Amino acid sequence: MPYFVYMLLSKYKGKFISYVGYTNNLKDRLTLHNSSRGAKFTRGKKWEIIYHKKYLNKSKAMKDEYKLKKDYKLRNKIKSKFI
């Protein structure tokens, strides 16, 4: 089963914010985030997927998700393409 690492973008109080996560179903996960049933941080905001990468196993996806969450330079580089 494939897994995905994804990055979401939303505008909140005049600023662009991002969220990074992993899932095995991108469409359903985005629906959960936008219906306020996803991660607590994402509730009440409208999100769009600006980045995703496919992995063949969950372990590798989780490792790369963690790296992307901590690498603010890379996150800002990705965000800047959409702002």
N, C-alpha and C positions, 0 to 999 in steps of 0.2 A: 504494500500500500504506500503510495507516495505521500510525503509531508511537504508543507510549504512554510517558509519563513516569510513574513510579510511586514510591511510598514504602512501605517495609516496616517492620513493628514486631515486636520480639521482646523477651522478658524474659531477661536474662542476668546472673547473679550478683546478683539482687535489684534490678537497674536496667533501665529500658526503654531500648532503643537503636533507632535507625532507620537505614535504608539507602535511598538514592535511586539510581534507575537508569532506563534507557530500553530499550525492546524493541519488536518488532513482533508479539509473541505473549505476552500476560500469563500465561496459564495455564501454558504450557511453561516460561516463565522462573521462575515461582514454584516449579514442580516441581524445576527445577535447583537453586535456592537451598536448598530444603528437603531435597534429597538430597545436599547437600554437593558439588555439581558446578558451582555458580555462582561468583560472585566470592569471592575468598579470605576477605574480611572476613565473609561470611555463612555460612561453613562451620561445621557443628556446632551450629547454632541452628535453632529452628523459627520461621518467619516467617509473617506474614499481611499482606495488602495493605490499607493503610488509606487510600490516596489513589491515584488515577490520572486522567490527562487524555489525551485523544486528539488527535493531530496528523496533518495530511495529508502532511507531509514530514519526512524524517529530520533535516534541518538545523535546523528550528525546534524539534523535540523535543530535540535535543542542546543547543541554546542554553538552553532552559528547564530542562533537567536540571541544567546547570551552575549556573544561577542558584539553583535550589532547594537544591542541595548546599551552596552558600555562605551561604544566608540562614537562619541558625540560629533567628532569631526566628519566621519562618514555619514552619519544621520543628517547633519546639516548640509552636506554636499548633495545628498539625494533630495532633501527638502527644497534646496535652492533651485532645482530644475523645475519645480512646480509652483513656486511662489511668484 
